[in-house]
Each structure stands twice: as C-alpha cells, then as structure tokens.
Amino acid sequence: MQNFSLHNEYKERYLRELSRRNEIIASLAMPNSIVAALFSATLYLVSRLHLPFILIDYMQLCLLGAALICLLFAVYKVVRALIGYENASEPTPFALEKWRQDLYAYYVAENITISDQEIEKEVLNYLYGEYAKNAELNAKNNEERMIHLNWANRSILISFVFIAFCATINVAVSFSTPATVYDVRVIDK
C-alpha cells in the first residue's frame, strides 16, 4: 500500500509541474502587454523632444534610453522564459507496450519464468519512475522560467519608473514653456 501511495505522489507531482508550466506561460501575456504599452509611451515621449536640445531634453533622452534598455532586457527575459526548455512528458502507450514486450523478451531469452502480473508490476514501476524523473526535470525548467519572469517583471518596473519620471518632466516643461506668440500685423489697404 505504501508503494501505491508513493507512485501516486510521483504522478501528482508530475501533473502539478505540468500545470505550473502552463500557468507560468499564461502569466507571460501580461508582461508582453505592459512592454508594448511602455514601448509606445517611450516612442511618444521621444517624439515630444524638439531640436535644438537643451539640458532638460538631454535628461529626458537619457531617461528614455535607460527605459528602452530595461524594456529590451525585459523582452529578452520573456523570450528566455518561453523558449529553450524541453519539457519531459509521460511515456506514450506505444512506448510502454514496447518496453513491456522488450522486458518479456528479455525474460524469455534469459529463461526466467515470470507471470504477466509481475511484468505488469514492473511496467508500472517503470511508468512511475518516469513520472518521478520527468517531474524533476519539469520542476527545474519551471524554476528557471520563474527566474526569467521575475527579472522581466523587475526590468519592466524599473523602465516604468524611468518613463514616469520622464513624462513628469515633459509635462512640467510643456506647462512652464510659454506658448509661441506669433507676430500678426494687419495691413490696411
């Protein structure tokens, strides 16, 4: 009975890691949306800068450059969280049947008599061993994905701070700069 509960634990952990992987991948949609919005805000603020630059414009340009670097780093980390991980899956029924047949052939070749129940028990042990091995690999991959996702989130937050600071400066400058007064003369003929 203890062996059965241990096998169930292997299977549950394997299924939990698959579910966790799907949750991590689904959670990557939000950083992608935020990065797109912040990138748009960065482009808008850059378009508000006018030549010739004065000191405050250089400050804004530096802030926007730092925000852009953070956004590019966030994109890199999101891509790293998505790509490059080979998740292990449970053996297919065909692979299990082949393993069972190979095991039976081995016992026949070695002149060992074994019942079908014992072979089935060994196949189940093999299956649960695969669950344990694959759960371990998937857990490792999920941890690495989470590290990349956390770095992406931190980078997005830092870029947001840079963009917010730059937007505040931009708004303050636009209110403090007097509007251009055009010299209009009426000529009477």
N, C-alpha and C positions, 0 to 999 in steps of 0.2 A: 504494500500500500504506500509506503514511503517513496518507493521508486516512481510510482504513478504520479504522486504529487510533485515530485521533482521534475518529471517530464512536463507536467502542466505548467510549472513555473518557467521552464525554458521556452515553451510555446508562448506563454503570456508575455514574457519579456521581449521575445521576437516581434510579436504583434504590437506591443507598446512602442517599440522603436520605429516600426513602420508608420504607426500613427503619428509619432513625434516628428518624423521626417516630413510627412505631409503637412503638419501644422507649421513647421519651420518654412517650408516652401510657400505655403499660403500667406505667411506673415511677411514675405518679401514684397508683396504687392504694395503695401503702404510706403516703404522707403522709396520704391520706384516712383510713386506718385508725388511724394514730397520732393524728391530730387528734381523731377520735371518742373514742379512749381517754383522751386528755388532757382533753378537754372533760368526760367523765364523772368523771374524778378531780377536776377543778375543782369540779364540782357537789357531789360527795361532801364535799370539804373545806369548801365553803361551808355545807353542811348541818350540819357539826360545830361551827360557830360558834354560840354561845348569847348571848342578850341577858341582862343588860346587858354591853356590850363593855368589856373592859379594854384596856390598851395593847397587849398581845401579840395580841389579837384584831384590833385595827386594823392591826397589822403584817401579819398573815395576810391580811386583807382587801385591803390594798394589793398584796401579792404575787400574790394570786389575780386581782386586777384587771389587773395587768400581764401575767399569764399569759393571761388572757382576751383582752386586746388583741393579744398576739402570735399567739394562735390564730386570731383573726378576720383578722388580716393574712395568716396562712398560708393560710386558706381563700380569701381574695381572690386570692392569688398562684397557688394551684392552679387556681382558676376561670380566671384570665387565661392560664394555660398551656394550658388546654383550649379556650377559646372565643376567637374573633376572628381566626382565621388562615385565610385562603383558600389552600389548597394547590393548586398547579398540577398538572394531570395531563397525561399524554401525549395527543396528538390521537387521536380515535376513528377507526376505519377509514372511517366515513362522511365525517368531516371531511377526511381525507386524500384520499379519492376525489373529493370536491367540489373540493378545492384542485387536484388533478391535472386535472380537467375544466376548471376555470377557467383554468389555465395553458395547456392545449391550445387553448381558445377564444381566449385572448389571442394565441397564435402564429398561429392561423388568421386572426384579424382583422388582424394586422399583416403578413400574407403572408410569414411566416417559416416555412421548412420545417425541421422538426425530427423526429428519429426517436423512436420510442417508448422506446428505451433512454436517450436524452438526457432525455426527460421524466421517466422513472423515476429517473434520477440526480438531477434537480432536486428531485423529491418526497422522495427520501432525504435530500438536503441540507437541505430544509425540515424534515423529521422530526427530524434530529439537531440542527438549530438550535433546535427546540422543546425537545428534551431538555436542551440546554445552558441555555436561558433558564429552563425550569421547575426545573432542578436548582439554579440560583442563587436563585430565589425561595424554594424549599423549604428551602434551607440557611439563608437569612436568617430564615425563620419558625422553624426548629428552634433557631437560636441564641437567639432571643427566648424561646422556650419554656423552654430550659435556664436562662436568666437568671431567669425567674419561678420555676422549680422550685428553683433554688439559694436564692433568697430565701425560699421557703416552707420549705425544709429548715432554714435558719438560724433562722427565726422559731419553728419547732417546737422546735428545740434550746433556744432561749432560754426558751420557755414551759415546757419540761420542767425546766429549772434552777429557775425560779420555783416550779413546783409541787412539786418535790422539796424545796426549801428550806422551803416552807410545810408540807409533810407532816412534815418532820423537827421543825419547831416544834410542830406539832399533836400528834405522838406524845410529844414531851418534856413538853408541857403536860399531856397526859392522864395521864402517869405521875407527874408531880410534884404534881398536884392531888389532895388527899386525897378519898377516896370520901365521899359524903354518909352521915352516920351518922344514922339515924332514932332518935328517942326513943320507945322502946317500953316501955310500962308494963303490967304485968299487974295487973289488978284482981281481987281475990279476993272473991267474994260468998258 
